[in-house]
Amino acid sequence: MTVDCFFHMIALDKKVKNGQLRLVLLRELGHGIIFDSVNLLLLRETLESIRN
């Protein structure tokens, strides 16, 4: 999956609220943390660096 495809798919996700992406990350099994101020540029750069 390309990074552009990933961004297209997460834009349709139920965790998008008022056009703002929220990420749910696990601190440990059963304990999630919601991040509602996601820097999309930093997320894109991170995903591209992992992909390469």
Contacts in CASP RR format, 6 or more apart in sequence:
PFRMAT RR
TARGET T0000
AUTHOR 0000-0000-0000
METHOD contacts of the structure
MODEL  1
MTVDCFFHMIALDKKVKNGQLRLVLLRELGHGIIFDSVNLLLLRETLESI
RN
1 9 0 8 1.000
3 44 0 8 1.000
3 47 0 8 1.000
3 48 0 8 1.000
3 51 0 8 1.000
6 47 0 8 1.000
7 40 0 8 1.000
7 44 0 8 1.000
10 16 0 8 1.000
10 21 0 8 1.000
11 21 0 8 1.000
13 21 0 8 1.000
15 21 0 8 1.000
15 22 0 8 1.000
15 23 0 8 1.000
15 24 0 8 1.000
16 22 0 8 1.000
17 36 0 8 1.000
20 36 0 8 1.000
20 37 0 8 1.000
20 38 0 8 1.000
21 38 0 8 1.000
21 40 0 8 1.000
22 34 0 8 1.000
22 35 0 8 1.000
22 36 0 8 1.000
22 38 0 8 1.000
23 34 0 8 1.000
23 35 0 8 1.000
23 38 0 8 1.000
24 32 0 8 1.000
24 33 0 8 1.000
24 34 0 8 1.000
24 35 0 8 1.000
25 32 0 8 1.000
25 33 0 8 1.000
25 35 0 8 1.000
26 32 0 8 1.000
26 33 0 8 1.000
27 33 0 8 1.000
END
